[in-house]
Amino acid sequence: MEMVKFALITLLALSPLGAAEFTLTIGNPVAANVARVKTAGLAVRLEECADLAKAKLSGTAEGLEGGARKSIPVQIVAGSGPGVYAVNHNWPNDGAWVVSLKAECGSATAGAIVPFRGFAYLRDTVKIFPRFPSAAEIDRSLNELSGGPK
């Protein structure tokens, strides 16, 4: 009997660790499989969302161009499968740019900051959050990308 109690307590204690949280996966734009968007800069997959039909994804390109701070809404296009999207690269290639993403699945939120150099995103410096990215985090990423203060 003690062994059964121990097994149940262990199982209950470990179960939250196995529960995956809503998050984003960033990938190559080809992964979205969206033929009509030839200017896609990246693909985004919503992970661990129970109701993808009600999920929302939005984003802005935040940049420093010629020393001026700019913000441009990005176009997000549904991909080949549920919860897969392409983000259209509709900001200039000059200057330092990051894409700030905000996703919602029910009451859960997730976000990401995706730095770009020209037309290519910088995979090694992508930041994924279990919440929306803050303005300070976006500014810090832009400064790091442009070689400014950290």
N, CA, C and O of each residue as an XYZ file, in Angstrom:
600
protein
N       0.819     -1.198      0.000
C       0.000      0.000      0.000
C       0.868      1.270      0.000
O       0.580      2.242     -0.698
N       1.933      1.226      0.801
C       2.837      2.379      0.847
C       3.466      2.642     -0.518
O       3.658      3.788     -0.922
N       3.782      1.551     -1.218
C       4.387      1.694     -2.541
C       3.416      2.361     -3.519
O       3.835      3.169     -4.348
N       2.132      2.035     -3.430
C       1.118      2.640     -4.301
C       0.987      4.123     -3.979
O       0.907      4.943     -4.894
N       0.964      4.484     -2.703
C       0.891      5.885     -2.293
C       2.100      6.658     -2.829
O       1.965      7.762     -3.356
N       3.285      6.050     -2.680
C       4.503      6.702     -3.159
C       4.440      6.922     -4.666
O       4.811      7.990     -5.151
N       3.973      5.922     -5.410
C       3.870      6.036     -6.861
C       2.885      7.131     -7.260
O       3.157      7.892     -8.189
N       1.750      7.222     -6.579
C       0.753      8.251     -6.881
C       1.273      9.650     -6.558
O       1.081     10.590     -7.329
N       1.921      9.768     -5.428
C       2.474     11.078     -5.037
C       3.546     11.500     -6.034
O       3.590     12.662     -6.438
N       4.401     10.579     -6.430
C       5.446     10.881     -7.404
C       4.835     11.302     -8.735
O       5.274     12.277     -9.344
N       3.826     10.568     -9.183
C       3.161     10.883    -10.445
C       2.533     12.266    -10.405
O       2.675     13.042    -11.350
N       1.834     12.583     -9.309
C       1.202     13.898     -9.177
C       2.232     15.015     -9.088
O       2.018     16.105     -9.617
N       3.332     14.748     -8.429
C       4.365     15.772     -8.291
C       5.050     16.064     -9.616
O       5.447     17.202     -9.865
N       5.195     15.063    -10.466
C       5.900     15.235    -11.730
C       5.002     15.689    -12.874
O       5.509     16.181    -13.882
N       3.701     15.542    -12.752
C       2.815     15.836    -13.872
C       2.908     17.271    -14.381
O       2.845     17.454    -15.597
N       3.054     18.309    -13.547
C       3.189     19.649    -14.101
C       4.462     19.817    -14.938
O       4.504     20.635    -15.857
N       5.494     19.037    -14.611
C       6.726     19.152    -15.371
C       6.554     18.637    -16.790
O       7.232     19.102    -17.706
N       5.666     17.694    -16.976
C       5.448     17.131    -18.296
C       4.469     17.941    -19.132
O       4.377     17.747    -20.345
N       3.739     18.845    -18.493
C       2.749     19.643    -19.216
C       3.474     20.712    -20.036
O       4.183     21.553    -19.483
N       3.293     20.673    -21.326
C       3.945     21.644    -22.200
C       3.146     22.940    -22.215
O       1.919     22.928    -22.124
N       3.849     24.042    -22.330
C       3.211     25.350    -22.361
C       3.132     25.859    -23.788
O       3.916     25.458    -24.649
N       2.186     26.740    -24.027
C       2.031     27.402    -25.315
C       3.311     28.155    -25.645
O       3.819     28.913    -24.819
N       3.829     27.951    -26.840
C       5.059     28.603    -27.251
C       5.099     28.745    -28.773
O       4.209     28.269    -29.479
N       6.128     29.397    -29.254
C       6.331     29.599    -30.685
C       7.601     28.893    -31.131
O       8.574     28.814    -30.381
N       7.584     28.384    -32.347
C       8.789     27.873    -32.986
C       9.014     28.705    -34.240
O       8.104     28.893    -35.047
N      10.237     29.199    -34.392
C      10.597     30.033    -35.529
C      11.432     29.186    -36.484
O      12.318     28.443    -36.060
N      11.137     29.310    -37.786
C      11.885     28.514    -38.748
C      12.038     29.186    -40.088
O      11.589     30.310    -40.313
N      12.686     28.461    -40.964
C      12.899     28.900    -42.327
C      11.556     29.140    -43.001
O      10.629     28.362    -42.777
N      11.408     30.179    -43.813
C      10.111     30.480    -44.434
C       9.576     29.343    -45.313
O       8.365     29.242    -45.511
N      10.442     28.504    -45.832
C      10.000     27.377    -46.652
C       9.110     26.439    -45.833
O       8.238     25.767    -46.385
N       9.330     26.394    -44.519
C       8.560     25.503    -43.648
C       7.076     25.855    -43.618
O       6.247     24.989    -43.337
N       6.726     27.108    -43.903
C       5.317     27.506    -43.901
C       4.595     27.005    -45.140
O       3.370     26.892    -45.140
N       5.342     26.705    -46.196
C       4.779     26.168    -47.434
C       3.659     27.048    -47.986
O       2.549     26.584    -48.248
N       3.983     28.330    -48.155
C       3.025     29.291    -48.694
C       3.567     29.769    -50.037
O       4.433     30.642    -50.092
N       3.056     29.199    -51.098
C       3.579     29.499    -52.435
C       3.354     30.947    -52.848
O       4.190     31.527    -53.542
N       2.245     31.535    -52.434
C       1.924     32.877    -52.927
C       2.696     33.984    -52.206
O       2.595     35.149    -52.593
N       3.446     33.654    -51.190
C       4.232     34.671    -50.488
C       5.704     34.395    -50.751
O       6.351     33.650    -50.015
N       6.217     34.996    -51.796
C       7.616     34.788    -52.170
C       8.555     35.630    -51.328
O       9.766     35.413    -51.348
N       8.017     36.585    -50.591
C       8.856     37.455    -49.781
C       8.778     37.114    -48.296
O       9.036     37.972    -47.452
N       8.427     35.883    -47.972
C       8.360     35.485    -46.562
C       9.753     35.537    -45.947
O      10.723     35.070    -46.545
N       9.843     36.107    -44.756
C      11.114     36.211    -44.048
C      11.319     35.105    -43.040
O      12.456     34.785    -42.693
N      10.224     34.509    -42.560
C      10.324     33.430    -41.586
C       8.999     32.706    -41.478
O       7.960     33.201    -41.914
N       9.057     31.528    -40.890
C       7.855     30.750    -40.596
C       7.689     30.707    -39.085
O       8.669     30.708    -38.341
N       6.434     30.669    -38.639
C       6.121     30.599    -37.216
C       5.134     29.457    -37.019
O       4.150     29.338    -37.748
N       5.408     28.626    -36.030
C       4.481     27.551    -35.677
C       4.039     27.765    -34.235
O       4.866     27.953    -33.342
N       2.726     27.734    -34.017
C       2.185     27.817    -32.663
C       2.201     26.406    -32.088
O       1.624     25.488    -32.670
N       2.855     26.237    -30.960
C       2.997     24.921    -30.329
C       2.175     24.857    -29.046
O       2.092     25.829    -28.295
N       1.581     23.715    -28.814
C       0.825     23.424    -27.586
C      -0.369     24.354    -27.407
O      -0.629     24.842    -26.307
N      -1.086     24.594    -28.491
C      -2.308     25.395    -28.453
C      -3.487     24.442    -28.656
O      -3.585     23.779    -29.689
N      -4.366     24.378    -27.681
C      -5.485     23.435    -27.734
C      -6.513     23.798    -28.804
O      -7.150     22.910    -29.371
N      -6.680     25.087    -29.086
C      -7.692     25.516    -30.054
C      -7.079     26.468    -31.070
O      -7.205     27.687    -30.948
N      -6.415     25.904    -32.072
C      -5.731     26.715    -33.076
C      -6.683     27.590    -33.884
O      -6.271     28.617    -34.423
N      -7.953     27.194    -33.973
C      -8.928     27.987    -34.727
C      -9.133     29.363    -34.105
O      -9.481     30.316    -34.802
N      -8.921     29.467    -32.813
C      -9.120     30.740    -32.121
C      -7.805     31.454    -31.797
O      -7.819     32.542    -31.219
N      -6.686     30.861    -32.158
C      -5.375     31.453    -31.866
C      -5.156     32.695    -32.721
O      -5.706     32.819    -33.815
N      -4.348     33.606    -32.207
C      -4.035     34.855    -32.916
C      -2.533     35.061    -32.932
O      -1.842     34.774    -31.955
N      -2.038     35.563    -34.057
C      -0.626     35.902    -34.198
C      -0.532     37.271    -34.857
O      -1.165     37.522    -35.883
N       0.261     38.152    -34.264
C       0.477     39.480    -34.841
C       1.942     39.846    -34.662
O       2.663     39.219    -33.887
N       2.368     40.867    -35.389
C       3.759     41.264    -35.253
C       4.058     42.596    -35.896
O       3.288     43.113    -36.705
N       5.196     43.136    -35.514
C       5.708     44.366    -36.094
C       7.197     44.208    -36.350
O       7.900     43.517    -35.612
N       7.666     44.857    -37.402
C       9.100     44.974    -37.640
C       9.525     46.256    -36.942
O       8.979     47.328    -37.201
N      10.495     46.136    -36.063
C      10.999     47.279    -35.300
C      12.423     47.521    -35.749
O      13.255     46.615    -35.704
N      12.712     48.745    -36.183
C      14.028     48.969    -36.749
C      14.672     50.290    -36.430
O      14.044     51.232    -35.947
N      15.961     50.318    -36.722
C      16.768     51.529    -36.686
C      17.309     51.702    -38.092
O      18.139     50.920    -38.554
N      16.829     52.736    -38.764
C      17.251     52.987    -40.129
C      17.735     54.420    -40.214
O      16.966     55.361    -40.014
N      19.011     54.580    -40.513
C      19.587     55.923    -40.573
C      19.496     56.639    -39.238
O      19.358     57.862    -39.195
N      19.572     55.891    -38.155
C      19.504     56.461    -36.818
C      18.095     56.720    -36.314
O      17.917     57.079    -35.150
N      17.090     56.546    -37.164
C      15.701     56.792    -36.759
C      15.008     55.472    -36.415
O      15.177     54.470    -37.110
N      14.235     55.488    -35.346
C      13.468     54.312    -34.916
C      12.201     54.220    -35.741
O      11.484     55.210    -35.892
N      11.914     53.026    -36.285
C      10.722     52.822    -37.099
C       9.996     51.564    -36.650
O      10.599     50.636    -36.110
N       8.684     51.555    -36.884
C       7.839     50.405    -36.564
C       6.896     50.177    -37.744
O       6.176     51.083    -38.161
N       6.911     48.946    -38.277
C       6.096     48.615    -39.449
C       5.304     47.344    -39.151
O       5.910     46.323    -38.826
N       3.968     47.366    -39.249
C       3.194     46.126    -39.070
C       3.602     45.111    -40.137
O       3.793     45.471    -41.299
N       3.735     43.850    -39.745
C       4.090     42.812    -40.716
C       2.835     42.078    -41.174
O       1.848     41.973    -40.445
N       2.905     41.578    -42.397
C       1.808     40.781    -42.937
C       2.053     39.330    -42.554
O       3.129     38.782    -42.796
N       1.033     38.710    -41.948
C       1.120     37.317    -41.540
C       0.124     36.524    -42.369
O      -1.058     36.863    -42.440
N       0.623     35.454    -43.000
C      -0.186     34.639    -43.906
C      -0.257     33.219    -43.365
O       0.757     32.654    -42.956
N      -1.466     32.640    -43.362
C      -1.630     31.260    -42.898
C      -0.826     30.318    -43.781
O      -0.793     30.468    -45.002
N      -0.185     29.353    -43.156
C       0.623     28.378    -43.871
C      -0.178     27.154    -44.273
O      -1.408     27.173    -44.312
N       0.549     26.099    -44.567
C      -0.065     24.885    -45.109
C      -0.830     24.071    -44.079
O      -1.689     23.271    -44.450
N      -0.545     24.249    -42.808
C      -1.228     23.467    -41.778
C      -1.729     24.353    -40.666
O      -1.391     25.535    -40.607
N      -2.539     23.789    -39.776
C      -3.050     24.575    -38.646
C      -1.906     25.063    -37.757
O      -0.997     24.306    -37.419
N      -1.970     26.315    -37.394
C      -0.974     26.887    -36.494
C       0.362     27.206    -37.135
O       1.333     27.480    -36.430
N       0.432     27.176    -38.475
C       1.673     27.491    -39.191
C       1.442     28.758    -40.007
O       0.437     28.885    -40.706
N       2.387     29.699    -39.908
C       2.247     30.992    -40.572
C       3.557     31.407    -41.230
O       4.638     30.984    -40.820
N       3.439     32.238    -42.253
C       4.599     32.892    -42.858
C       4.505     34.369    -42.520
O       3.421     34.953    -42.544
N       5.639     34.969    -42.205
C       5.707     36.408    -41.947
C       6.374     37.040    -43.158
O       7.531     36.754    -43.467
N       5.630     37.904    -43.840
C       6.121     38.572    -45.034
C       7.191     39.600    -44.663
O       7.003     40.386    -43.734
N       8.297     39.594    -45.378
C       9.392     40.539    -45.144
C       9.068     41.830    -45.889
O       9.419     41.984    -47.059
N       8.388     42.765    -45.199
C       7.945     44.007    -45.836
C       8.621     45.245    -45.242
O       8.063     46.340    -45.326
N       9.785     45.102    -44.656
C      10.537     46.215    -44.105
C      11.837     46.337    -44.893
O      12.230     45.400    -45.588
N      12.511     47.492    -44.791
C      13.752     47.691    -45.549
C      14.854     46.716    -45.132
O      14.870     46.229    -44.002
N      15.768     46.441    -46.054
C      16.917     45.579    -45.747
C      18.043     46.357    -45.072
O      18.921     45.766    -44.445
N      18.016     47.685    -45.202
C      19.044     48.520    -44.596
C      18.732     48.761    -43.127
O      17.570     48.795    -42.721
N      19.789     48.930    -42.336
C      19.613     49.212    -40.923
C      19.454     47.951    -40.103
O      19.577     46.842    -40.623
N      19.181     48.120    -38.822
C      18.982     47.010    -37.890
C      17.481     46.792    -37.697
O      16.746     47.728    -37.387
N      17.034     45.544    -37.883
C      15.608     45.238    -37.767
C      15.383     43.950    -36.979
O      16.115     42.971    -37.128
N      14.350     43.977    -36.139
C      13.873     42.769    -35.476
C      12.373     42.684    -35.700
O      11.698     43.702    -35.852
N      11.857     41.457    -35.721
C      10.415     41.261    -35.785
C       9.963     40.856    -34.391
O      10.464     39.892    -33.814
N       9.018     41.600    -33.867
C       8.422     41.300    -32.571
C       7.093     40.588    -32.823
O       6.202     41.135    -33.473
N       6.966     39.362    -32.302
C       5.754     38.571    -32.508
C       4.989     38.417    -31.206
O       5.573     38.273    -30.132
N       3.662     38.452    -31.328
C       2.765     38.268    -30.187
C       1.726     37.218    -30.577
O       1.055     37.348    -31.601
N       1.602     36.191    -29.763
C       0.644     35.127    -30.053
C      -0.253     34.892    -28.845
O       0.170     35.020    -27.696
N      -1.504     34.544    -29.137
C      -2.478     34.235    -28.096
C      -3.156     32.919    -28.425
O      -3.482     32.645    -29.581
N      -3.366     32.107    -27.399
C      -4.125     30.867    -27.507
C      -4.988     30.802    -26.253
O      -4.519     30.411    -25.184
N      -6.247     31.187    -26.393
C      -7.091     31.299    -25.206
C      -6.515     32.369    -24.299
O      -6.298     33.499    -24.736
N      -6.264     32.031    -23.041
C      -5.689     32.992    -22.104
C      -4.162     32.923    -22.070
O      -3.523     33.727    -21.391
N      -3.577     31.978    -22.791
C      -2.117     31.840    -22.830
C      -1.520     32.790    -23.859
O      -2.118     33.049    -24.903
N      -0.335     33.304    -23.552
C       0.371     34.180    -24.478
C       1.794     33.666    -24.686
O       2.342     32.941    -23.856
N       2.364     34.057    -25.801
C       3.758     33.752    -26.116
C       4.256     34.847    -27.042
O       3.462     35.564    -27.652
N       5.548     34.973    -27.145
C       6.103     35.995    -28.015
C       7.509     35.652    -28.435
O       8.109     34.693    -27.949
N       8.025     36.453    -29.350
C       9.386     36.246    -29.833
C       9.947     37.548    -30.380
O       9.211     38.430    -30.822
N      11.262     37.643    -30.339
C      11.994     38.712    -31.002
C      12.937     38.015    -31.977
O      13.772     37.201    -31.582
N      12.788     38.349    -33.256
C      13.559     37.686    -34.314
C      14.423     38.734    -35.025
O      13.901     39.519    -35.816
N      15.730     38.759    -34.758
C      16.622     39.708    -35.423
C      16.871     39.330    -36.886
O      16.907     38.152    -37.241
N      17.042     40.349    -37.718
C      17.325     40.158    -39.147
C      18.590     40.901    -39.539
O      18.894     41.969    -39.008
N      19.315     40.320    -40.472
C      20.412     41.003    -41.145
C      20.072     40.930    -42.620
O      20.147     39.861    -43.226
N      19.700     42.056    -43.199
C      19.233     42.061    -44.577
C      17.922     41.300    -44.675
O      16.970     41.595    -43.954
N      17.875     40.316    -45.573
C      16.652     39.543    -45.771
C      16.605     38.274    -44.911
O      15.574     37.604    -44.860
N      17.719     37.938    -44.232
C      17.806     36.680    -43.481
C      17.645     36.910    -41.982
O      18.200     37.853    -41.419
N      16.867     36.021    -41.346
C      16.763     36.110    -39.892
C      17.957     35.405    -39.270
O      18.516     34.475    -39.853
N      18.343     35.854    -38.082
C      19.525     35.336    -37.384
C      19.084     34.304    -36.351
O      18.764     34.645    -35.212
N      19.074     33.043    -36.763
C      18.546     31.941    -35.949
C      19.135     31.895    -34.541
O      18.408     31.656    -33.577
N      20.437     32.119    -34.413
C      21.101     31.974    -33.114
C      20.736     33.053    -32.101
O      21.006     32.892    -30.911
N      20.129     34.149    -32.549
C      19.810     35.236    -31.623
C      18.305     35.438    -31.430
O      17.886     36.433    -30.838
N      17.489     34.497    -31.927
C      16.035     34.562    -31.715
C      15.758     34.378    -30.232
O      16.361     33.529    -29.576
N      14.837     35.186    -29.710
C      14.431     35.075    -28.301
C      12.948     34.713    -28.248
O      12.116     35.400    -28.841
N      12.621     33.636    -27.538
C      11.245     33.164    -27.378
C      10.828     33.433    -25.928
O      11.600     33.204    -24.997
N       9.601     33.919    -25.754
C       9.106     34.268    -24.417
C       7.764     33.579    -24.137
O       7.004     33.312    -25.068
N       7.470     33.292    -22.879
C       6.152     32.759    -22.500
C       5.140     33.888    -22.275
O       4.160     33.724    -21.549
N       5.395     35.024    -22.903
C       4.594     36.250    -22.782
C       4.943     37.125    -23.974
O       5.786     36.751    -24.790
N       4.313     38.274    -24.086
C       4.675     39.217    -25.144
C       6.031     39.853    -24.805
O       6.315     40.100    -23.633
N       6.862     40.119    -25.807
C       8.126     40.816    -25.537
C       7.861     42.247    -25.079
O       6.934     42.901    -25.556
N       8.678     42.718    -24.160
C       8.521     44.094    -23.670
C       9.232     45.065    -24.610
O      10.084     44.669    -25.405
N       8.869     46.332    -24.505
C       9.513     47.379    -25.296
C      11.003     47.441    -24.982
O      11.817     47.645    -25.882
N      11.364     47.266    -23.720
C      12.773     47.298    -23.322
C      13.545     46.136    -23.949
O      14.693     46.310    -24.360
N      12.931     44.957    -24.028
C      13.591     43.802    -24.646
C      13.778     44.009    -26.146
O      14.805     43.629    -26.709
N      12.791     44.607    -26.783
C      12.903     44.910    -28.218
C      14.017     45.926    -28.443
O      14.845     45.754    -29.338
N      14.040     46.986    -27.634
C      15.089     48.007    -27.760
C      16.475     47.406    -27.525
O      17.424     47.733    -28.237
N      16.590     46.532    -26.533
C      17.871     45.890    -26.230
C      18.333     45.032    -27.419
O      19.509     45.055    -27.781
N      17.412     44.284    -28.018
C      17.762     43.472    -29.194
C      18.207     44.335    -30.363
O      19.169     44.004    -31.056
N      17.507     45.441    -30.579
C      17.894     46.367    -31.648
C      19.286     46.955    -31.394
O      20.105     47.040    -32.309
N      19.545     47.356    -30.157
C      20.848     47.921    -29.816
C      21.955     46.904    -29.995
O      23.028     47.237    -30.498
N      21.706     45.647    -29.583
C      22.713     44.595    -29.770
C      22.985     44.363    -31.243
O      24.135     44.192    -31.648
N      21.931     44.355    -32.045
C      22.066     44.110    -33.474
C      22.805     45.242    -34.173
O      23.569     45.001    -35.109
N      22.584     46.467    -33.728
C      23.210     47.618    -34.376
C      24.583     47.947    -33.794
O      25.262     48.855    -34.275
N      24.992     47.211    -32.758
C      26.287     47.462    -32.149
C      26.259     48.605    -31.154
O      27.306     49.107    -30.746
N      25.056     49.018    -30.762
C      24.900     50.105    -29.801
C      25.019     49.612    -28.372
O      25.473     48.490    -28.146
N      24.616     50.435    -27.389
C      24.705     50.055    -25.971
C      23.843     48.835    -25.679
O      22.760     48.667    -26.241
N      24.337     48.004    -24.805
C      23.649     46.751    -24.471
C      22.798     46.904    -23.237
O      22.149     45.948    -22.813
